[in-house]
Amino acid sequence: MFGTVDTWLIWKLTQGKRFLTDVSNASRTMLWNIHTHQWDAALLNALNIPISMLPEVQPSSADFGFTDERLLGHRWPIGGVAGDQQSAMFGQTCFEAGHAKNTYGTGCFMLSHTGQKSVPSANGLLTTRLAQWGDTPSFALEGSVFMGGAVVQWLRDGLKAIKSSSQVEALAETVPDSGGVVLVPAFTGLGAPYWKPNAQGSLVGLSRGTTMGHVARAALESIALQSAALLQAMNRDARDSHAPTIYELRVDGGACVNNFLMQIQADLLGIPVIRPRVIETTALGAAYLAGLHTGVFADLNELKTHWQIERIFEPQWSRDQAAAKMAQWERAVATLDTH
């Protein structure tokens, strides 16, 4: 028997009574066909995997059984199951095409809702199924930045530039701009949309006047620049497929509390960046999915009333200024050592 972590948890919690997964986790096995909504017979045959080994796939809000009462003292229903980023998307109430969210953690993970239409990517992104409520499937484009908040950890632990991550914003604001410094944090290669697994990081544009403030500012900018490249790739794919483009970006994760970073993100994108009151949206999304199944919430419209905005960051740069910054970034990426 084979399954992802959710399958194992359900199996353990139900004491072996249920062998299940949901659509978002099934799509991550690369064995489940996101278009036909079933385990792919051709792939299973090629890899010699009996279909009996694989769990039944359900919507993300569904009956996944009950916990064994010997474990928790009561039979609790399991009603919500979703993959990490799909759950965060649901917690952000990104239910319609054109909605997008970015999670700023150790890495950054961006998804854009493409509706009931599967959009193939010509720009290095992943086409994925979203967490599903009801009978109608929905799709997204997804991209991952390998080094997000980890860049700040590098400043703290590697360069000893700061004692705690919370100090990076103040350090970055000691200078009016990065002074031409660009950091490409390809410490473990570059992810989407570049896919340069062997790339090594670089710090370019240094001068005699460069200070640690410039480096800190370039580090925060690198998080926003990588995310901006993702969103631009998503919009190119959307336009090619006649799908809605992204008109705002909802943000979550630990690093989104950095106001400087969020403002730079809005400036680069030219669209509002919206931070909700609850930024731990992965857990929230799972709770929403379970609540829909158990009747705590009536429908998606009710969930929308629970999502509350903490702050909106409006873009302040001209489009020419943003384009120049992105061009500077792309030049730095193009010169990376990939050997």
VOGUSE-291221 format. One record per residue: x, y, z of N, C-alpha, C, O in turn; residue in three letters. Coordinates in steps of 0.05 Angstrom, whole numbers, padded with zeros to 5 digits, always signed. Each point is the difference from the previous one (the first is absolute). Layout:
// residues N
XYZXYZXYZXYZALA;...
This chain:
// residues 339
+00017-00024+00000-00017+00024+00000+00018+00025+00000+00019+00001+00015MET;-00027+00018-00032+00017+00024-00004-00018+00025+00002-00022+00000-00011PHE;+00033+00020+00024-00015+00025+00000+00018+00023+00010+00022-00005+00010GLY;-00032+00029-00012+00014+00023+00011-00005+00002+00030-00015-00017+00011THR;+00026+00037+00002-00002+00001+00029-00029+00001+00010-00006-00011+00021VAL;-00011+00025-00036-00028+00001+00009-00013-00027+00000-00016-00007+00017ASP;+00023-00010-00037-00011-00027-00001+00009-00016+00025-00016-00014+00012THR;+00041+00017-00005+00011-00014+00024-00015+00009+00025-00007-00016+00017TRP;+00003+00043-00015-00013+00011+00024-00029-00010+00002-00009-00008+00021LEU;-00005+00008-00044-00028-00010+00000-00001-00029+00008-00016-00009+00016ILE;+00035-00007-00027+00001-00028+00006+00005-00005+00030-00013-00017+00012TRP;+00031+00033+00000+00006-00003+00028-00023+00010+00018-00008-00013+00019LYS;-00004+00036-00026-00021+00012+00016-00025-00017+00000-00015-00001+00019LEU;+00010-00013-00042-00024-00017-00002+00006-00029+00007-00017-00018-00002THR;+00042+00013+00012+00009-00027+00007-00004-00019-00024-00009-00023+00004GLN;+00017+00032-00027+00000-00017-00024-00027-00004-00014-00002-00017-00017GLY;-00018+00033+00025-00026-00003-00012-00002+00015-00027-00016-00008-00017LYS;+00032+00029+00013-00003+00016-00025+00027+00004-00013+00020+00007+00013ARG;-00019-00012-00039+00024+00002-00016-00005+00021-00022-00010-00007-00022PHE;+00015+00032+00028-00010+00022-00017+00021+00022-00003+00020+00002+00015LEU;-00024+00015-00035+00014+00025-00003-00018+00020-00014-00023-00007-00007THR;+00032+00031+00003-00017+00020-00014+00013+00007-00027+00023-00008-00005ASP;-00037+00024-00011+00010+00006-00027+00026+00015+00000+00017-00004-00017VAL;-00014+00022+00036+00025+00017+00000+00024-00016+00006+00022+00004-00011SER;-00024-00023+00030+00023-00017+00007+00005-00021-00021+00022-00007-00006ASN;-00044-00004-00005+00003-00020-00021+00015+00011-00024+00016-00014-00013ALA;-00021+00039+00006+00013+00012-00023+00030+00003+00004+00015+00002-00019SER;-00006-00002+00044+00028+00002+00006+00016-00026-00003+00024+00000+00000ARG;-00038-00022-00002+00013-00026-00004+00011-00003-00028+00017-00018-00005THR;-00027+00034-00014+00006-00002-00028-00010-00026-00012+00008-00008-00022MET;-00027-00005+00036-00013-00024-00010-00029+00004-00006-00013-00017-00012LEU;+00002+00039+00022-00028+00006-00003-00004+00020-00022+00012+00021-00001TRP;-00029-00028-00018-00005+00017-00023-00019+00023+00008-00024-00005+00006ASN;+00033+00030-00006-00016+00022+00009-00022+00008-00020-00018+00015+00007ILE;+00020-00026-00031-00020+00006-00020-00023-00021-00001-00023+00008-00003HIS;+00030-00033+00007-00021-00021+00000-00009-00006+00028-00020-00015+00003THR;+00033+00026+00017-00008-00003+00028+00002-00030+00009-00018-00009+00015HIS;+00039-00004-00023+00003-00028+00009+00030-00007-00002+00016+00013-00013GLN;-00009-00035+00027+00027-00010-00002+00006-00007-00029-00017-00013-00013TRP;+00040+00021+00003+00007-00003-00028+00009-00028-00006+00021-00009+00009ASP;-00037-00005-00025+00006-00028-00006+00026-00004-00015+00014-00019+00005ALA;-00008+00038-00023+00024-00003-00016+00025+00003+00018+00019-00015-00003ALA;-00020+00034+00021+00023+00004+00018+00003-00023+00019+00022-00010+00005LEU;-00045+00001+00006+00001-00023+00019+00012-00025-00014+00015-00015+00012LEU;-00023+00011-00037+00010-00023-00015+00030+00003-00006+00015-00019+00003ASN;-00007+00044-00010+00028+00004-00007+00018-00004+00025+00023-00009-00003ALA;-00033+00016+00026+00016-00002+00024-00006-00025+00016+00010-00004+00022LEU;-00028-00013-00033-00006-00026+00013-00012+00004+00028+00009-00013+00019ASN;-00028+00032-00017-00013+00005+00026-00028-00010-00001-00016+00011-00015ILE;+00008-00031+00031-00027-00009+00000-00019+00022+00011+00007+00012+00020PRO;-00030-00008-00033-00018+00021+00009-00010-00006+00028-00009+00019+00014ILE;+00009-00044-00006-00010-00007+00027+00018+00011+00022-00009+00002+00023SER;+00033+00006-00030+00018+00012+00020-00008+00029+00007+00008+00010+00021MET;-00024+00002-00038-00004+00029+00002-00027+00006+00014-00019-00015-00003LEU;+00018+00037+00018-00024+00007+00015-00022+00011-00019+00005+00009-00022PRO;-00030-00010+00032-00022+00013-00014+00003+00030+00003+00008+00010+00021GLU;-00014+00004-00043+00003+00029-00001-00027+00014+00003-00019-00007-00015VAL;+00017+00025+00034-00024+00015+00005+00004+00030-00003+00023+00009+00000GLN;-00045+00006-00001+00003+00029+00002+00013+00007+00027+00000-00016+00018PRO;+00010+00040-00016+00014+00008+00024-00018+00005+00024+00009-00003+00023SER;-00034+00009-00028-00020+00002+00021-00020-00023-00004-00017+00001-00018SER;+00021-00022+00034-00016-00024-00004+00002-00018+00025+00012+00008+00020ALA;-00025-00031-00021+00000-00019+00022+00025-00017-00001+00002-00018-00017ASP;+00017+00024+00034+00024-00016+00002+00000-00019+00024+00021-00010+00008PHE;-00045+00006+00003-00002-00018+00022+00000+00014+00027-00002+00024+00001GLY;+00004-00040+00020+00000+00010+00028+00025-00010+00014+00009-00022-00005PHE;+00001+00039+00023+00022-00009+00016-00010-00022+00019-00022+00000+00009THR;+00040-00019-00004-00007-00021+00019-00002+00012+00028+00018+00015+00009ASP;-00040-00021+00005-00005+00013+00026+00021-00007+00021+00003+00015+00020GLU;+00012-00036-00024+00021-00007+00019+00023+00019-00002+00016+00002+00019ARG;-00013+00012-00041+00022+00019-00004-00005+00027+00014+00017+00010+00014LEU;-00041+00001-00019-00006+00027+00010-00024+00001+00019-00009+00022+00007LEU;-00001-00045+00000-00022-00001+00019-00027+00005-00012-00021+00000+00014GLY;+00020+00004-00041-00025+00004-00013+00004-00005-00030+00022+00002-00010HIS;-00044-00009-00004+00001-00004-00029-00003+00027-00014-00022+00010-00003ARG;+00044+00002-00005-00001+00026-00013+00001-00003-00030+00016-00016-00010TRP;-00033+00030-00005+00000-00003-00029+00025+00013-00012+00009+00022+00009PRO;+00002-00034-00029+00022+00012-00016-00013+00010-00026-00008-00016-00017ILE;+00006+00042+00015-00015+00011-00023+00016+00018-00019-00011+00008-00020GLY;+00036-00002+00027+00016+00017-00017+00028-00011-00004+00014-00004+00019GLY;-00006+00001-00044+00027-00010-00006+00010+00015-00025-00014+00001-00020VAL;+00037+00010+00022+00012+00015-00023+00030+00002+00003+00011-00001+00022ALA;+00002+00004-00045+00028+00006+00000+00006+00027+00011-00017+00018+00001GLY;+00042-00013+00007+00008+00024+00014-00009+00025-00015-00015+00016+00011ASP;+00025-00012-00035-00005+00026-00014-00029+00002-00010-00011+00022-00001GLN;-00001-00045-00007-00028+00001-00008-00018+00007+00024-00020+00014-00003GLN;+00028-00023+00027-00015+00007+00024+00003+00030+00006-00020+00013+00007SER;+00044-00002-00010+00004+00028+00004-00016+00017-00020-00011+00020+00007ALA;+00009-00030-00031-00016+00014-00021-00029+00001+00009-00014+00020-00003MET;+00004-00042+00014-00028-00002+00009-00004+00018+00024-00020+00013+00003PHE;+00040-00012+00015-00001+00017+00024+00000+00029-00007-00011+00017+00015GLY;+00022-00010-00039+00000+00028-00009-00026+00006-00016-00004+00022-00011GLN;-00014-00041+00011-00026+00002-00015+00005+00008-00029-00015+00017-00011THR;+00035-00028-00001+00006+00004-00029-00017-00020-00016+00011-00021-00008CYS;-00036+00027+00004-00018-00019-00011-00007+00005-00030-00014-00016-00012PHE;+00025+00038+00001-00008+00007-00027+00025+00005-00018+00022+00006+00010GLU;-00026-00010-00036+00022+00004-00019+00010+00029+00002-00016+00019+00002ALA;+00042-00017-00002+00013+00027+00003+00010+00005+00028+00016+00017+00004GLY;-00026-00033+00015+00010+00002+00028+00028-00013+00001+00005-00019-00014HIS;+00012+00030+00031+00026-00011+00004+00009+00005+00028-00007+00020+00013ALA;+00024-00038-00003+00012+00004+00027+00029-00008-00001+00008-00017-00016LYS;+00008+00029+00034+00028-00007+00002+00006-00004+00030-00006+00017+00016ASN;+00017-00040-00010+00008-00007+00028+00030+00006+00003+00016-00012-00014THR;-00010+00030+00033+00028+00007+00005+00010-00015+00024-00003+00010+00023TYR;+00015-00033-00028+00012-00015+00022+00030-00002-00005+00012+00019-00009GLY;-00001-00042+00015+00028-00005-00007+00005+00004-00029+00019+00012-00009THR;-00038-00023-00007-00002+00006-00028-00026+00016-00005-00014+00007+00019GLY;+00008-00002-00044-00025+00014-00007-00016-00018-00019+00012-00012-00018CYS;-00038+00011+00022-00016-00018-00016-00025+00015-00010-00017+00008+00016PHE;+00016-00004-00042-00021+00016-00012-00019-00018-00016+00010-00017-00016MET;-00036+00022+00019-00020-00014-00016-00018+00021-00012-00008+00019+00013LEU;+00000-00023-00038-00020+00017-00013-00023-00017-00010+00004-00020-00013SER;-00028+00027+00021-00024-00015-00007-00007+00005-00029-00003+00022-00009HIS;+00001-00044-00006-00007+00002-00029-00029-00010-00005-00007-00004-00023THR;-00009+00001+00044-00027-00009-00003-00003-00029-00006+00016-00016+00010GLY;-00036+00008-00025-00005-00028-00006+00016-00008-00025-00004-00022-00010GLN;+00022+00039+00002+00016-00005-00024+00028-00007+00008+00013+00014+00016LYS;-00003-00036-00026+00028-00008+00004+00018+00016-00019-00003-00004-00025SER;+00020+00020+00035+00017+00017-00017+00028-00012-00001+00014-00001+00020VAL;-00005-00008-00043+00027-00010-00003+00020+00023+00001-00006+00021-00010PRO;+00029-00026+00021+00020+00022+00003+00022-00003-00021+00011-00021-00004SER;-00005+00044-00008+00023+00002-00018+00022+00016+00013+00019+00008-00013ALA;-00022-00002+00039+00018+00017+00014+00011-00012+00026+00005+00015+00019ASN;-00002-00041-00019+00014-00013+00023-00017-00003+00025+00011-00003+00022GLY;-00038+00003-00025-00017-00003+00023-00013-00028+00000+00001-00015-00019LEU;-00014+00009+00041-00014-00026+00004-00030+00004-00002-00010+00019+00013LEU;-00003-00036-00028-00029+00000+00000-00010-00019+00021+00008-00023+00000THR;-00025+00031+00017-00008-00016+00023-00030+00002+00005-00013+00019-00008THR;+00002-00039+00022-00027+00001+00010+00000+00015+00027+00019-00002+00016ARG;-00040+00017-00012-00004+00014+00026-00016-00017+00019-00013-00019-00009LEU;+00013+00026+00034-00017-00013+00020-00029+00002-00010-00009+00022-00009ALA;-00006-00044+00011-00026-00001-00013-00023-00002+00021+00001-00017+00018GLN;-00020+00034-00021-00025-00001+00015-00023-00004-00020-00003+00015-00019TRP;-00013-00036+00024-00021-00006-00019+00010-00017-00023+00021-00013+00002GLY;-00036+00013-00024+00006-00018-00022+00017+00013-00022+00009-00014-00018ASP;-00006+00040+00018+00013+00014-00022+00030+00004+00006+00007+00012+00020THR;+00010-00023-00037+00029+00004+00003+00008+00028-00008-00013+00012-00016PRO;+00035-00003+00028+00012+00026-00008+00030-00004-00001+00012-00018+00013SER;+00001+00036-00029+00028-00004-00005+00016+00026+00006-00012+00021+00004PHE;+00038-00025-00002+00018+00023+00005+00026-00004-00014+00008-00022-00007ALA;+00006+00044+00004+00029+00000-00007+00015+00004+00026-00007+00017+00016LEU;+00029-00031-00013+00016+00002+00024+00029+00003-00006+00011-00011-00019GLU;+00003+00027+00035+00029+00003-00002+00012+00003+00027-00012+00010+00019GLY;+00036-00020-00016+00014-00001+00026+00027+00015-00001+00016-00005-00019SER;-00012+00022+00038+00026+00013+00004+00014-00014+00022-00010-00003+00022VAL;+00034-00007-00027+00014-00017+00019+00009+00017+00025-00001-00010+00022PHE;+00010+00034-00027+00011+00017+00022-00016+00025+00004+00003+00019-00015MET;-00020-00020+00035-00016+00023+00007+00010+00011+00027+00020+00014+00001GLY;-00034-00021+00020+00008+00009+00027+00028-00012+00007+00013+00011+00018GLY;-00005-00032-00031+00026-00011+00005+00023+00019-00006+00022-00002+00011ALA;-00028+00022-00029+00020+00020-00006+00006+00017+00025+00023+00007+00006VAL;-00044-00001+00010+00003+00015+00024+00015-00017+00021+00017+00011+00015VAL;-00022-00036-00015+00014-00018+00018+00030-00001-00006+00017-00001+00017GLN;-00011+00003-00043+00028+00001-00009+00014+00026+00010+00023-00001+00009TRP;-00037+00023-00011+00011+00025+00011+00005-00002+00030+00021+00010+00010LEU;-00039-00024+00004+00003-00002+00029+00021-00021+00007+00018+00006+00016ARG;-00019-00030-00027+00017-00022+00009+00027-00001-00016+00020-00008+00011ASP;-00021+00015-00036+00024-00001-00017+00017+00024+00002+00024-00001+00007GLY;-00036+00024-00013+00016+00025+00000+00001+00014+00028+00016+00018+00004LEU;-00033-00027+00014-00002+00012+00027-00006+00030-00002+00008+00016+00017LYS;-00024-00009-00037-00007+00029-00004-00021+00009+00019-00001+00024+00006ALA;-00015-00042+00004-00021+00006+00019-00001-00023+00021+00010-00022-00005ILE;-00021+00029+00028-00002-00020+00021-00027-00015-00001-00001-00023+00009LYS;-00019+00036-00020-00026-00014-00003-00012+00009-00026+00005+00021-00011SER;-00022-00038-00001-00012+00005-00026-00016+00026+00000-00002+00013-00020SER;-00010-00007+00043-00017+00024+00001+00016+00026-00004-00012+00021-00005SER;+00039-00022+00007+00016+00024-00003+00006+00007-00029+00011+00021-00005GLN;-00017-00039-00013+00008+00004-00028-00014+00024-00013+00013+00014-00016VAL;-00038-00009+00023-00014+00022-00012+00013+00027+00007+00003+00017-00017GLU;+00004-00014+00043+00012+00025+00009+00028+00004-00014+00007+00022-00007ALA;+00008-00044+00004+00026+00002-00013-00003+00008-00029+00015+00016-00010LEU;-00035-00028-00004-00004+00007-00028-00008+00029-00003+00005+00012-00021ALA;-00019-00001+00040-00010+00027-00002+00021+00021+00008-00006+00024+00001GLU;+00031-00033+00005+00021+00020+00006+00011+00012-00026+00016+00019+00001THR;-00024-00030-00024+00008+00011-00026-00024+00005-00017-00021-00014+00003VAL;+00022+00033-00021-00024+00007-00016-00005-00020-00023-00023-00002-00009PRO;+00043-00012+00001-00003-00021-00021+00023-00020+00003+00016+00003+00019ASP;-00015-00022-00037+00021-00021+00003+00027+00008-00011+00019-00015+00001SER;-00017+00040-00011+00025+00010-00011+00011-00016-00023+00024-00002-00003GLY;-00042-00010-00012+00009-00017-00023+00006-00028+00007+00007-00016-00017GLY;-00008+00008+00043+00006-00027+00009-00024-00018-00006-00023+00006+00005VAL;+00029-00029-00017-00020-00021-00006+00010-00026+00012+00022-00009-00006VAL;-00039-00003+00022+00006-00027+00011-00018-00020-00014-00025+00003+00000LEU;+00037-00023-00012-00015-00023-00011+00005-00023+00018+00021-00013-00002VAL;-00040+00006+00020+00005-00020+00021-00004-00029-00010-00017-00015+00010PRO;+00033+00008-00030-00002-00027-00011+00017-00019+00016+00017-00014-00010ALA;-00022+00013+00036+00016-00016+00018-00005-00030-00004+00017-00016+00006PHE;-00041+00010-00016-00006-00028-00006-00011-00001-00029-00018-00016-00006THR;+00029+00032-00011-00010+00002-00027-00023+00020-00001-00008+00010+00020GLY;-00003-00006-00044-00023+00018-00004-00024-00017-00008+00002-00017-00018LEU;-00025+00022+00030-00024-00014-00007-00015+00014-00022+00012+00011-00018GLY;-00038-00013+00019-00017+00012-00021+00004+00030-00001+00004+00012+00021ALA;-00007+00000-00044-00004-00012-00026+00026-00006-00015+00000-00006-00024PRO;+00023+00007+00038+00026-00003-00013+00010-00029-00002+00010-00008-00021TYR;-00014-00007+00042+00008-00028+00001+00030-00003-00007+00007-00012-00020TRP;+00010+00024+00037+00028-00003-00002+00011-00014+00025+00010+00013+00018LYS;-00013-00040-00017+00007-00014+00024+00029+00002+00009+00006-00004+00023PRO;+00012+00009-00043+00029+00001+00007+00010+00028+00003+00024+00004+00004ASN;-00042+00015-00005+00009+00028+00003+00011+00005+00028-00009-00011+00020ALA;+00029+00029-00019+00012+00008+00025-00008+00030+00005-00002+00015-00019GLN;-00001-00008+00044-00009+00027+00006+00021+00021-00007+00024-00006-00003GLY;-00033+00031+00000+00018+00021-00007-00008+00026+00014-00024+00005+00005SER;+00043+00012+00000-00004+00027+00011+00015+00019-00018+00025+00000+00001LEU;-00039+00015-00017+00013+00017-00020-00007+00030+00005-00019+00006+00015VAL;+00034+00011-00028-00004+00029+00002+00013+00013+00025-00008+00021+00008GLY;+00028-00035+00003+00013+00011+00024+00018+00023-00007+00012+00001-00022LEU;-00010+00018+00040+00019+00023-00003+00012+00006+00027-00006-00013+00020SER;+00025+00032-00020+00013+00008+00025-00021+00011+00020+00005-00002+00024ARG;-00027+00012-00034-00020+00012+00018-00021-00020+00009-00018+00008+00015GLY;+00020-00033-00023-00020-00020+00008+00002-00006+00030+00022-00004+00011THR;-00045+00004+00002-00002-00006+00029-00017-00024+00004-00012-00011-00019THR;+00011+00001+00044-00016-00022+00006-00030+00006-00004-00016-00017-00005MET;+00009+00043+00007-00027+00008-00005-00008-00005-00029-00022-00009-00006GLY;+00041+00014-00013-00005-00005-00028-00004-00030-00005-00017-00008-00015HIS;+00033-00008+00029-00002-00029-00004-00026-00010+00012-00013-00017-00013VAL;+00005+00027+00036-00026-00008+00012-00023+00008-00018-00019-00015-00003ALA;+00021+00039-00008-00022+00009-00018-00001-00017-00025-00022-00008-00009ARG;+00045+00001-00002+00001-00017-00024-00011-00028+00007-00012-00013-00017ALA;+00017+00004+00042-00010-00027+00008-00030+00000+00000-00013-00019-00010ALA;+00001+00040+00023-00030+00001+00000-00011+00004-00028-00020-00013-00007LEU;+00033+00029-00009-00009+00004-00027+00001-00026-00016-00017-00005-00017GLU;+00037-00012+00023+00002-00025-00015-00024-00018+00004-00008-00015-00018SER;-00004+00016+00041-00024-00016+00006-00023+00010-00018-00014-00015-00012ILE;+00011+00042+00012-00021+00012-00016+00005-00003-00030-00019-00004-00015ALA;+00044+00006+00006+00006-00003-00028-00005-00028-00010-00011-00003-00022LEU;+00018-00017+00037-00006-00028-00008-00030-00004-00002-00009-00013-00018GLN;-00006+00023+00037-00029-00003+00000-00013+00016-00023-00019-00010-00012SER;+00031+00033+00006-00011+00015-00023+00005-00015-00026-00018+00001-00018ALA;+00041-00014+00015+00005-00016-00024-00020-00022-00002-00009-00007-00022ALA;+00001-00005+00044-00021-00021+00000-00026+00011-00010-00013-00012-00017LEU;+00004+00035+00029-00026+00011-00008+00000+00008-00029-00020-00004-00014LEU;+00041+00015+00004+00002+00008-00028-00003-00025-00018-00013+00001-00021GLN;+00026-00023+00029-00002-00025-00015-00029-00010+00000-00010-00009-00021ALA;-00003+00011+00044-00028-00008+00002-00018+00016-00019-00018-00011-00013MET;+00022+00037+00013-00016+00017-00018+00005-00005-00029-00018+00001-00016ASN;+00043-00008+00009+00006-00007-00028-00016-00025-00008-00011-00001-00022ARG;+00012-00019+00040-00015-00025-00006-00030+00006-00001-00014-00011-00018ASP;+00004+00027+00036-00029+00007+00000-00008+00013-00026-00020-00007-00012ALA;+00036+00027+00003-00007+00014-00025+00001-00019-00024-00017+00001-00017ARG;+00036-00019+00017+00003-00019-00023-00024-00019-00001-00008-00009-00021ASP;-00004+00004+00045-00023-00019+00002-00026+00015+00002-00021-00013+00005SER;+00021+00039-00007-00024+00016+00002-00014-00004+00027-00025+00000+00002HIS;+00041-00003+00019-00010-00002+00027+00004+00027+00014+00016+00016-00009ALA;-00030-00010+00031+00002+00025+00013+00029+00004+00012+00011-00019+00010PRO;-00001+00043-00013+00026+00006+00012-00004+00009+00029-00022+00005+00009THR;+00044-00004+00006-00001+00006+00029-00003+00030+00004+00015+00016-00010ILE;-00035-00009+00026-00005+00028+00005+00007+00009+00029-00001+00024+00006TYR;+00007-00043+00012+00009+00006+00027+00014-00025+00010-00004-00022-00010GLU;+00021+00026+00030+00015-00023+00011-00006-00001+00030+00006+00020+00014LEU;-00017-00042-00005-00004-00004+00029+00024-00015+00011+00010-00019-00012ARG;+00000+00028+00035+00025-00010+00011-00004-00012+00028-00019+00008+00014VAL;+00036-00027-00008-00001-00012+00027+00028-00012+00006+00018+00004-00016ASP;-00016-00017+00038+00026-00011+00009+00015+00019+00017-00006+00024+00000GLY;+00026-00034+00014+00014+00016+00020+00014+00025-00010-00001+00021+00014GLY;+00012-00022-00038+00015+00024-00010-00018+00022-00010+00010+00022-00006ALA;-00036-00027+00003-00017+00021-00011-00006+00021+00021-00012+00021-00007CYS;+00021-00024+00031-00003+00021+00021+00020+00022-00005-00002+00022+00012VAL;+00022-00026-00030+00020+00021-00006-00013+00020-00019-00004-00005-00024ASN;-00002+00029+00034-00013+00020-00016+00016+00010-00023-00010+00005-00022ASN;+00037-00003+00026+00017+00008-00022-00001-00019-00023-00003+00008-00023PHE;+00004-00034+00029-00001-00021-00021-00027+00001-00015+00000-00002-00024LEU;-00022+00006+00039-00026+00000-00013-00003+00025-00018-00013-00002-00021MET;+00024+00024+00030-00002+00024-00017+00017-00002-00026-00010+00007-00021GLN;+00034-00018+00024+00016-00005-00024-00015-00020-00019+00001+00004-00024ILE;-00014-00024+00036-00015-00019-00017-00022+00014-00016-00003-00005-00024GLN;-00012+00022+00037-00021+00015-00014+00012+00018-00021-00011+00003-00022ALA;+00034+00011+00028+00013+00018-00018+00008-00015-00026-00003+00010-00022ASP;+00014-00034+00026+00010-00015-00023-00023-00010-00017+00001-00001-00025LEU;-00023-00008+00038-00022-00013-00014-00019+00020-00013-00011-00005-00021LEU;+00008+00028+00033-00018+00020-00010-00029-00007+00006-00019+00011-00013GLY;+00014-00028+00033-00027-00007+00009+00000+00000+00030+00021-00001+00013ILE;-00044+00003+00000-00001+00000+00029+00009-00026+00012-00006-00022-00010PRO;+00021+00023+00032+00008-00023+00015-00016+00001+00026+00001+00020+00015VAL;-00016-00041-00009-00019+00001+00022+00008-00020+00021+00003-00024-00005ILE;+00001+00034+00029+00007-00018+00023-00025-00003+00018-00011+00020+00009ARG;+00002-00044-00004-00023-00004+00017+00007+00000+00029+00023-00001+00008PRO;-00043+00002+00009+00004+00000+00029+00012-00027+00009+00017+00000+00018ARG;-00025-00022-00030+00010-00026+00006+00020-00008-00022-00008-00003-00023VAL;+00034+00001+00030+00020-00007-00020+00008-00029+00001+00016-00009-00017ILE;-00026-00006+00036+00004-00029+00000-00022-00014-00015-00017-00013+00012GLU;+00016+00017-00038-00023-00007-00016-00001-00030-00007-00021-00010-00008THR;+00043-00004+00011-00001-00029-00006-00018-00015+00019-00017-00015-00008THR;+00021+00020+00034-00017-00012+00020-00029+00010-00003-00019-00016+00003ALA;+00016+00041-00009-00026+00012-00004-00015-00014-00023-00024-00005+00002LEU;+00038+00000-00024-00013-00013-00023-00009-00027+00006-00022-00008-00008GLY;+00037-00008+00023-00008-00027+00008-00025+00002+00018-00018-00017-00003ALA;+00017+00036+00021-00023+00004+00017-00025+00008-00016-00022-00010+00005ALA;+00026+00027-00025-00022+00008-00017-00012-00025-00015-00024-00003-00001TYR;+00042-00013-00010-00009-00024-00014-00015-00019+00018-00021-00011-00008LEU;+00031+00007+00032-00014-00017+00019-00026+00012+00009-00020-00014+00003ALA;+00020+00040+00001-00025+00014+00008-00022-00001-00021-00023-00002+00007GLY;+00031+00003-00032-00020-00003-00022-00013-00028+00001-00024-00002-00003LEU;+00041-00018+00007-00011-00027+00000-00018-00006+00023-00020-00013-00002HIS;+00028+00024+00025-00016-00006+00025-00022+00020+00005-00015-00003+00020THR;+00011+00022-00037-00022+00019+00003+00005+00024+00017-00018+00016+00005GLY;+00043-00012+00004+00007+00024+00015-00003+00024-00018-00009+00022+00009VAL;+00017-00025-00034-00004+00022-00020-00019-00010-00021+00000-00023-00008PHE;-00016+00042-00002-00020-00007-00020+00011-00003-00028-00006-00019-00014ALA;+00023+00038+00006+00011+00000-00027+00024+00018-00002+00009+00012+00020ASP;+00001-00009-00045+00024+00017-00004-00006+00029+00006+00018+00014+00009LEU;-00042-00005-00014-00007+00028+00005+00002+00006+00030+00009+00022+00007ASN;-00016-00040+00010+00003+00004+00029+00030+00002+00007+00007+00016+00017GLU;+00009-00033-00029+00029+00001+00006+00012+00027-00008+00018+00010+00014LEU;-00028+00002-00036+00011+00026-00009-00005+00021+00022+00017+00019+00002LYS;-00038-00021+00013-00005+00020+00021+00019-00003+00023+00003+00019+00016THR;+00010-00042-00013+00019-00004+00022+00028+00011-00007+00016+00006+00018HIS;-00010-00003-00044+00026+00009-00009+00001+00031+00004-00016+00014-00012TRP;+00034-00005+00028+00001+00029+00007+00028+00011-00007+00020-00013+00005GLN;-00020+00037-00016+00025+00013-00008+00013+00014+00024-00014+00015+00015ILE;+00040-00019-00012+00015+00014+00020+00012+00025-00012+00001+00022+00013GLU;+00011-00024-00038+00012+00023-00012+00002-00005-00030+00005-00023-00009ARG;-00009+00044-00007+00004-00001-00029+00024+00017-00007+00002+00024+00008ILE;+00016-00035-00023+00024+00014-00010-00005+00008-00029-00001-00018-00017PHE;-00002+00043+00012-00005+00010-00027+00027+00006-00014+00018+00011+00013GLU;-00015-00017-00039+00025+00006-00014+00005+00030-00001-00018+00016-00005PRO;+00043-00009+00009+00008+00029-00001+00020+00006-00022+00004+00024-00007GLN;+00008-00044-00005+00019+00004-00022-00015+00004-00026-00022-00010-00004TRP;+00035+00024-00015-00010+00000-00028+00007-00027-00012+00017-00015+00010SER;-00031+00009-00032+00005-00026-00013+00028+00000-00013+00012-00021-00001ARG;-00002+00044-00007+00027+00001-00011+00021-00006+00022+00019-00014-00005ASP;-00024+00024+00029+00018-00005+00022+00000-00030+00008+00021-00011+00005GLN;-00044-00001-00005-00002-00028+00007+00013-00017-00022+00014-00019+00006ALA;-00018+00027-00031+00011-00016-00022+00031+00002+00000+00013-00020-00006ALA;-00002+00043+00014+00029+00003+00001+00011-00018+00022+00021-00012-00003ALA;-00035+00011+00026+00009-00017+00022-00001-00030-00008+00018-00015+00006LYS;-00039+00007-00020-00002-00028-00009+00022-00006-00021+00011-00022+00000MET;-00006+00041-00017+00021-00004-00020+00028-00004+00013+00016-00016-00009ALA;-00011+00032+00029+00025-00002+00015+00002-00028+00013+00021-00012+00000GLN;-00043+00002+00011-00002-00026+00012+00006-00022-00021+00016-00018+00005TRP;-00029+00020-00028+00002-00020-00021+00029-00001-00011+00010-00021-00006GLU;+00003+00044+00005+00028+00000-00009+00018-00015+00020+00018-00014-00008ARG;-00024+00018+00034+00016-00014+00020-00005-00030-00001+00019-00016+00003ALA;-00044+00008-00007-00006-00029-00003+00014-00012-00024+00010-00023+00001VAL;-00009+00038-00023+00012-00010-00025+00030-00005+00003+00011-00016-00015ALA;+00002+00029+00034+00029-00003+00003+00007-00022+00021+00024-00003+00006THR;-00043-00011+00005+00006-00019+00021+00017-00023-00011-00002-00008-00023LEU;+00020-00002+00041+00016-00023-00006-00018-00025+00004-00010-00004+00023ASP;+00006-00012-00044-00018-00023+00002+00015-00026-00002-00012-00021-00006THR;+00039+00021+00010+00016-00024-00003+00004-00013+00027+00013-00021+00002HIS;
